[in-house]
Amino acid sequence: MTQTRRILVTSALPYINGIKHLGNLAGSMLPADVYARVMRLMGHDVTYICATDEHGTPAELAAQAADMSVQAYCDEQYEIQRKAGEGFNLSYDWFGRSSRPANSALTQHFARVLEQNGLIEERTSKQVYSVDDGRFLPDRYVEGTCPTCGFEKARGDQCDNCGR
């Protein structure tokens, strides 16, 4: 008889933007779900969690394209993704949101512990500032010529022509 183990299963968090498709399901959620189910069948104590990733430029850009506030867009998309998981009968024990206050508190706790232990290093970096918007721009907002291949519509975070 094997000893019962406590197992935490997570899968990659789907970005809040965009239509969910079979690739999202097959690429991360389904393998995690299968593993969680097998471990449960073997008698282990399994918790399978997932959430929507509601932070960063993808959420901001998608909300802007939908002419919605980021919060309203994320609220709408969370419900769509939650229902899709139910529709595929995924065995999540918890399907949450990266924007939940508990996640923020946990992140701040980890940052404080890392800082107290001298594991955070302060660095200075250059960023593009938009005078019109009154803020620093995420790299995905910056477009220009790729220094590697010369593609003229590269973004600051990636060139869609050469992948750099």
C-alpha positions as CSV (number, residue, x, y, z in Angstrom):
1,M,0.0,0.0,0.0
2,T,1.4,3.3,-1.0
3,Q,1.4,6.2,1.4
4,T,-1.1,9.0,0.8
5,R,0.5,12.2,-0.4
6,R,-0.8,15.7,-0.4
7,I,-0.4,17.0,-3.9
8,L,-0.9,20.5,-5.3
9,V,-1.6,20.7,-9.0
10,T,-1.5,24.0,-10.9
11,S,-1.6,24.7,-14.6
12,A,-0.4,27.7,-16.6
13,L,-2.7,30.6,-15.9
14,P,-4.6,31.6,-19.1
15,Y,-4.3,35.3,-20.0
16,I,-7.5,37.1,-19.6
17,N,-7.4,38.4,-23.2
18,G,-8.5,36.5,-26.3
19,I,-10.7,33.6,-27.1
20,K,-9.9,30.4,-25.4
21,H,-9.4,27.5,-27.7
22,L,-8.4,23.9,-27.8
23,G,-4.7,24.8,-27.7
24,N,-5.2,26.4,-24.2
25,L,-7.0,23.3,-23.0
26,A,-4.7,20.7,-24.5
27,G,-1.5,22.7,-23.7
28,S,-1.8,23.2,-20.0
29,M,-5.2,22.6,-18.4
30,L,-6.0,19.1,-19.7
31,P,-2.7,17.6,-18.8
32,A,-2.9,19.0,-15.3
33,D,-6.5,17.8,-15.0
34,V,-5.6,14.3,-16.1
35,Y,-2.7,14.2,-13.6
36,A,-5.0,15.5,-10.7
37,R,-7.6,12.9,-11.6
38,V,-5.1,10.0,-11.7
39,M,-3.6,11.0,-8.4
40,R,-7.0,11.2,-6.8
41,L,-7.9,7.7,-8.2
42,M,-4.6,6.5,-6.5
43,G,-6.0,7.8,-3.2
44,H,-3.9,10.9,-2.8
45,D,-5.1,14.2,-1.3
46,V,-5.1,16.4,-4.4
47,T,-5.8,20.1,-4.7
48,Y,-6.0,21.4,-8.3
49,I,-6.0,25.2,-8.7
50,C,-6.0,27.5,-11.7
51,A,-6.9,31.2,-12.2
52,T,-7.2,33.9,-14.8
53,D,-4.1,36.0,-15.3
54,E,-5.5,39.5,-15.1
55,H,-2.3,41.5,-14.9
56,G,-0.1,43.2,-17.4
57,T,-0.2,44.6,-20.8
58,P,-2.4,41.9,-22.5
59,A,-5.3,42.7,-20.2
60,E,-4.9,46.5,-20.7
61,L,-4.7,46.2,-24.5
62,A,-7.7,43.8,-24.8
63,A,-9.8,46.1,-22.5
64,Q,-8.8,49.1,-24.6
65,A,-9.7,47.3,-27.8
66,A,-13.1,46.3,-26.3
67,D,-13.6,49.9,-25.2
68,M,-14.0,48.8,-21.6
69,S,-12.3,49.5,-18.3
70,V,-9.7,46.8,-17.4
71,Q,-11.8,45.8,-14.4
72,A,-15.0,45.4,-16.4
73,Y,-13.2,43.5,-19.1
74,C,-11.5,41.2,-16.6
75,D,-14.8,40.5,-14.8
76,E,-16.5,39.6,-18.1
77,Q,-13.6,37.4,-19.3
78,Y,-13.2,35.6,-15.9
79,E,-16.8,34.4,-16.1
80,I,-16.3,33.2,-19.7
81,Q,-13.2,31.3,-18.7
82,R,-14.8,29.9,-15.6
83,K,-17.8,28.6,-17.6
84,A,-15.5,27.1,-20.2
85,G,-13.7,25.1,-17.5
86,E,-17.0,23.9,-16.3
87,G,-18.1,23.1,-19.8
88,F,-15.0,20.9,-20.3
89,N,-15.7,19.3,-16.8
90,L,-12.2,20.3,-15.5
91,S,-11.8,19.1,-12.0
92,Y,-10.5,22.3,-10.5
93,D,-10.8,22.6,-6.7
94,W,-10.4,26.3,-7.1
95,F,-10.6,28.6,-10.1
96,G,-9.6,32.0,-9.0
97,R,-8.3,35.3,-10.3
98,S,-4.8,36.8,-10.1
99,S,-6.4,40.1,-9.1
100,R,-7.9,38.8,-5.8
101,P,-6.8,40.7,-2.7
102,A,-5.5,37.5,-1.1
103,N,-3.0,37.1,-4.0
104,S,-1.9,40.7,-3.6
105,A,-1.3,40.1,0.1
106,L,0.6,36.9,-0.5
107,T,2.8,38.6,-3.1
108,Q,3.5,41.5,-0.8
109,H,4.4,39.0,2.0
110,F,6.9,37.2,-0.3
111,A,8.4,40.5,-1.4
112,R,8.9,41.6,2.3
113,V,10.6,38.3,3.2
114,L,12.9,38.5,0.2
115,E,13.7,42.1,1.0
116,Q,14.4,41.3,4.7
117,N,16.7,38.6,3.6
118,G,18.6,40.8,1.2
119,L,17.5,38.9,-1.8
120,I,16.1,41.9,-3.7
121,E,18.4,44.1,-5.7
122,E,17.5,47.6,-6.8
123,R,18.4,48.4,-10.4
124,T,17.8,51.3,-12.7
125,S,16.4,50.8,-16.2
126,K,15.5,53.0,-19.1
127,Q,11.9,53.2,-20.1
128,V,9.9,55.0,-22.8
129,Y,7.8,57.8,-21.3
130,S,4.6,59.1,-23.1
131,V,4.1,62.7,-22.5
132,D,0.6,62.5,-24.0
133,D,-0.4,59.6,-21.6
134,G,1.6,60.9,-18.6
135,R,3.2,57.5,-17.9
136,F,5.9,55.1,-18.7
137,L,4.9,52.7,-21.5
138,P,4.9,48.9,-21.2
139,D,7.3,47.5,-23.8
140,R,4.4,46.0,-25.8
141,Y,3.2,49.6,-26.5
142,V,6.5,50.6,-28.1
143,E,6.8,49.9,-31.8
144,G,9.7,50.4,-34.1
145,T,12.4,48.7,-36.2
146,C,13.8,45.5,-35.0
147,P,17.6,45.9,-34.5
148,T,18.1,42.2,-35.4
149,C,16.2,41.8,-38.7
150,G,15.1,45.3,-39.6
151,F,11.3,44.5,-39.5
152,E,9.6,47.9,-39.2
153,K,6.7,47.0,-37.1
154,A,8.4,45.2,-34.2
155,R,7.1,45.7,-30.6
156,G,9.4,46.5,-27.7
157,D,8.8,43.1,-26.2
158,Q,9.1,40.9,-29.3
159,C,9.6,41.0,-33.0
160,D,6.9,39.1,-34.8
161,N,9.1,38.6,-37.8
162,C,12.2,37.0,-36.3
163,G,11.0,36.2,-32.8
164,R,13.7,38.1,-30.9
